Amino acid sequence: MNVKRATKAFAVSVSACLVLLFAGRAGAQTLTSGAVEGVVRDSAGGAMVGVNVTLMGVSTGATRTTVTAQDGSYRFMLVGPGDYQLILERIGYRPVHVEGVAVNEGQRLDVGATLARERTPMGVADVQRLPGAGHERPGLSEWIPSSAFSRVPGDRPDLTQVARVSSMLGPDLAAEGLPPSYMGLALDGLRYEVARNPAYPGVGLAASLPLTAVSFADYIGAPVDAEWAGSAGGILAAHTPSGSRSPAVRAFGRWSVPSLVSSPNFDTHGLSLNDGDGGVLFTGPVMRDSAFLAIGVEARHTERALAGLWPQGMGSDLLQVAKDSFGTDLASYTRPRVARSEAVSAFTRFDWQVSADNSVDARAVFTRIPHADDGSTPTVSAGLGPTYLGNDFVASAGLRSVLGGATANELRIGFDGSTRDFGTTDAAMPLPLTLLASPELGFGEGAASQGHFGQNTFRVRETLLHDVGGQHLRFGLEGSSTSYDQAYQFGAAGTFLFGSVADFAARRGVFVQPSSGPNTQFSIGRYAAFAEDSWNPAPGIELLFGARFQREKLPSGLITRDAGWLALTGISNDALPRTRVRTSPRASLTWDVENQHEWVLRAVASSDDDPWDPAILGELATQNGTIHVRRGVGTLSGWPALPSASEAPNQGAVLSVLDPSFRPPRTERVSGGLTRALGRGAAFDISATYRRTDFLPGRTDLNLIANPLGSDQNGRPLFGALTQVGALLTAVPGSSRRFAAYDAVWALQSNASSDYWGATAGIHGVDVGPLQLMASYTHSSAHDNWPSAWTLPSGAWAPGLPVGAQGPADYDVPDRFVLGAELHGPLGLRLAGLYRYRSGLPFTPMFPAGVDANADGSVGNDPAFVDAGVTGMSDLLSHFPCLSSQQGQFVTRNSCRAPGVHSLDARASLGLFRLGGSQLQATFDGVNLLQSSTGFVDAALLQLNPAGSITGGRVPYVANPHFGASLAPQLSGRVFRVGLTLNW
């Protein structure tokens, strides 16, 4: 859709919404509130007028009151999410108290009631429990209460912990086969962004929210509300805890010492471990029954024992050579290590019911991360993972007003700011990233992961609602302005590649180094209008149609023109659309069978566009021809000192160019779910989702020569002249390049797509005497032609597999299972445990780092050919079915898979004593009681035989005996913690 047509459609749609609005059709809920309504009848089925209906919050005791109309109906608009009670009273009739009224944001809850003539003493009421399934909305979202992720311990006490109790989410918040960067985040109904490093899309994503600041969370896989801006991977919406009717203080502290850490897989003795966290949460009233406050502070210092970066028994020769020849001690890579993370967080929330029709609220969360060593995310091969420090601030304020019996309004403003500064893991030994092909080991990192990323956003949203009879409309406007500050430094310290230990000793290998990129600052403006119409064509059935109209204003003058490229090709690298307009429609059906809240069916269909990825704009701004790449091949004079300019000459500039047809991803989704209430708050649900995402970003090197120069023995096209350096295989620098002035010219295209389908079945809220249970299982499949590693902005030597290679997604996890249980024993004893299983991640049989099989100048993008005649291949074929089924062909992408991962965490708590209204409780935690190895596996199927040589296009390959083994084991030690909690 061009801008002119889109603008016209936008104007027509807004006009139509205004007509509907003034015709008397509007909605009754927002992203920060729901609605409760219903009809009150007498025993004969007649509508009852004049019944007093009171809605009371369970935790706060705050009440709102209304009176039924002539048709017996009542309505409470703009009700905050949470648990409530309904009290219905009329003189001459027995009062009715309805419990279990669970209100979700963006949801209208129909609660009808029947009042009987008074036949019991005055004041005695009928107590009923709504037979519904609580907050669960399978097919639309997954509601996760704080109790679900706070009953058992975890190693990361922040918002990422909610993934532990969901079979739909990965441990790093990846969902539906997409990277975690495609997950949207929201706090109390307002979206926010966290600064991120494109090379590590999941690192620090949700560290801004400690568990103290989360009362519950929703994973919204299918955002039906037109207020939500789309995210291909869904939205994780967190909500802060509210105040309470009486002052309450909860203080906790947990700690672990080295003697409480162990592992059957590696020796943890000698590690200096100090692990613990603590916090205080205060909730209470400011003004009785109308104003409430919550304040929390939390601090953590987490140290995890991890296995050595190198598998046991590997690297002994390398250690000796590094020490004898270079005076460098690499023994720390073989020993168990400590990953340390620190954070201090504070949050506050204030809610004030100013009058029966007006309320205001304010929330704020601040987190400072003075140090985070993400030891679970090693760099390429077995190099050290990234460290970072950061700051996050999220704040919002809202005004909600009921303007009449059927009209309401909400105004919400917010600000969020975030920074992430990535640095070197080991400042005492700042080695450049160094990779060996045989054995495939890595060490060092230098400035490979360094960079600064920051952003600040101001947001405002206005929502107008109106109800008339069974018709509802929601209409609003939203705007935001985000400023970004990015400094890309990927690989600026240089990368060494050696074929073997002998090659390392002789300094015979390959060196690649892009120069440092410039800083860039830019802003993006986003504006939207949304409209939504819903109605009840029959009792218990609700139909909804809505649309969101969005406009993005991209920064002008962001990219510096490369005159040399323009003169060579006539193509400008600074072309960038100024605005982008798009429409996101959606529709849903909710059917409460027999209107009894026992069987509820939901279905939703939607189409959404993701916003522009700031990482893409940042790459265009920095890779503008000012970054140059040095490459050296052969004998290098220095290590760890960098080679001279003569040994590694400048091979040209790196340029990124936006394809004229480029557009951000668009996702079509169909989802449905069925809930069956089992009584006493328990429910069984099943849901299914199909998602298709198009226009995922990919890259093509325009500087690669158009036609191959030849082929190897397997028919693989060769785009340059191959040269062998020991166990390395690389292109002669410049031989595969079309223009000598450029090392690479990346055309950023939106030519990839992703398909996902999944089904989830779960049971929750089950109480069997003293035992509480929940379980969830998801079976899914995610396929795409999009290697997510494409996002590495340097593009200097490893851009990933080319778009077009179909296969399971990099984040495809076919099976996930979660089982949680809590047992209440005598004397206040509680035992809780959480077991999780997930399939291992897929990988493509390829070559080790440093083997450029097609001579295109990049490693890591060549699938292997399964040749049974290659030395050592027969043994691998007998052990790996993924290989035996592909004999005589190039392997398909992600056709092999790592082993599954099991984990078990447990907590025992015991009440020690009570003093007045306070209770002291002791806790005993066990984290990672089952130890499954995660991390990289050795995906190199073929290695180069250093004793052979390239003859007539025939390359001397041998099978890698370590194929499929753990390359960078991520075994974590068992941690036992003791703690105290004081509830007052």
Disulfide bonds with the S-S distance in Angstrom:
Cys882-Cys896 1.94
